[in-house]
Amino acid sequence: MVGLAAVLVICSGLLLYMVKIAFENNVVRHKLTLKGMKEKYSIFFISDIHTRTISDKMIQSINEPIQAVIIGGDLADKRTPISKIYQNLKLLRSLGPVYFIWGNNDREVGEERLRKIFQEMDVQIIENDAVLLPNMMNRCWLSAVDDVSSRKADPQKAFEKCQPEDAVIFVSHNPMLFSRIKNFHADVWLAGHLHGGQIRFGPFGIHPLGSFTSVEGKYTLISNGYGTTMIPLRFGAKPECHIIEINFQDTF
């Protein structure tokens, strides 16, 4: 009996700890250097919000100017109340102009319904296209594809406006696409989707842990995401969103 009680206490404690981790607010900062006219440009990147409510306190704690907010897919899913979508978008809009990239779950809300919400909230959808980021001296494109699950992802269209001398930030909700499009030029690659495995024990998880890497001046960020799927539990893969500070310099 004593042994069983001890096991129950340990399991209950672990469960509570996993819930606690799932609702942490971790803002991870990354500094990047790209070639161009000297200027600094800061981006807030968040993905995989799902049913989670974005913390107002977290948003208020961001003191530096944010020039663009990128939602890297799965803003919502079929469980998400419409009121929460509006609430989360309102908070993100308080930081700066918002750009949305489709994830594999967003259309569960209803595509036309979501498009109408984005129009009301002045959120720009980027799907198989690229837009120049505003208020910059350097030409910097935000390029993105529809989610691969839609079977409508078209990297060719996403990159066709981008010139070799331009800076390019490319977003795909699912990072599996990256290995397929190595022939396209991007300076920064952003993705989410995998949740870092969400529940993992050391190196073991159903998906790799989120990561930020730099190879030969090209940067890749795969986020653990902010929310959860199925159950609101995390272990070994903390939730996160990101501030990406891009420093353009004429010399490295």
Secondary structure, 3 states (H helix, E strand, C coil): CHHHHHHHHHHHHHHHHHHHHHCCCCEEEEEEEEECCCEEEEEEEECCCCCCCCCHHHHHCCCCCCCEEEECCCCCCCCCCHHHHHHHHHHHHCCCCEEECCCCCHHHHCHHHHHHHHHHCCEEECCCEEEECCCCCCCEEEEECCCHHHCCCCHHHHHCCCCCCCEEEEECCCHHHHHHCCCCCCCEEEECCCHHHCECECCECCCCCCEEEEECCEEEEECCCCCCCCCCCCECCCCCEEEEEEEEECCC
